[in-house]
Amino acid sequence: MLSAAVTLADEGGADALSMRKIAQRLDVVPMALYKHVANKDELLDGMIDTVVGEIDPPVEGADWRTTVRLRVLSARRMLLRHPWASAVIETRMKERAAPTPAVMAYLDGMIGVFRAGGFSLDLVHHAMHVMGSRLLGFSQELFVDSPTPAAPTSSPSPAAPASSPTPEEMAARYPNIADLAQAVAHDSGSVVGSGCDDQFEFEFALDLTLDGLERLRGAAAADRRR
């Protein structure tokens, strides 16, 4: 069912998707689909997890930089195959109490890559903001209007089932996200996410970008001198 929905969205966009169209594609009655999803929000969440599952796993033995770069480029290829996905991921990240399970697992894995590469939790926190939604192949801020992923609210969102995982269960499933959430400083007025200092994150990303440009400028000047 989810594969059929993804294919239909690839053909006509997520906005044009309907249970009736999916049922026609599968040659079943629309009511049969509600055995699998309760509503369109759950359908979209399942579609997100389906396409995020296409992102390549980490390459064994690669260093952290290679691993992050390859996975981000794989995520971008996924989005080029599914042009509707970035808008749906961004919208559902804002509407849900937490990202979908596949997105959570992917982000948890990326945090783990940074940690295995020797990054402190504080530096991982800033790195995740610098990378933002580029981790998923596009360029909008990943954490806009979204609470810290490892700290879901006690009351489920409209799209979440009544048996949403407890914070303890979430921490067990996504230990790297839990460690990060517990380590960062908190700024309740932040627009980039609960627990984040807007001004610091903005300046951190800006300075890192300028440092990179300066490195490239210096390399180009050295090439000219040679």
Sequence and secondary structure as in RCSB ss.txt:
>XXXX:A:sequence
MLSAAVTLADEGGADALSMRKIAQRLDVVPMALYKHVANKDELLDGMIDTVVGEIDPPVEGADWRTTVRLRVLSA
RRMLLRHPWASAVIETRMKERAAPTPAVMAYLDGMIGVFRAGGFSLDLVHHAMHVMGSRLLGFSQELFVDSPTPA
APTSSPSPAAPASSPTPEEMAARYPNIADLAQAVAHDSGSVVGSGCDDQFEFEFALDLTLDGLERLRGAAAADRR
R
>XXXX:A:secstr
 HHHHHHHHHHH STT  HHHHHHHHTS GGGGGGT SSHHHHHHHHHHHHHTTS    TT  HHHHHHHHHHHH
HHHHHH TTHHHHHHHHHHHSSS  HHHHHHHHHHHHHHHHTT  HHHHHHHHHHHGGGGGTS S TTTT   TT
S  SS  TTS TT   HHHHHHH HHHHHHHHHS   TT SS TT  HHHHHHHHHHHHHHHHHHHHHHHHHHHH
 
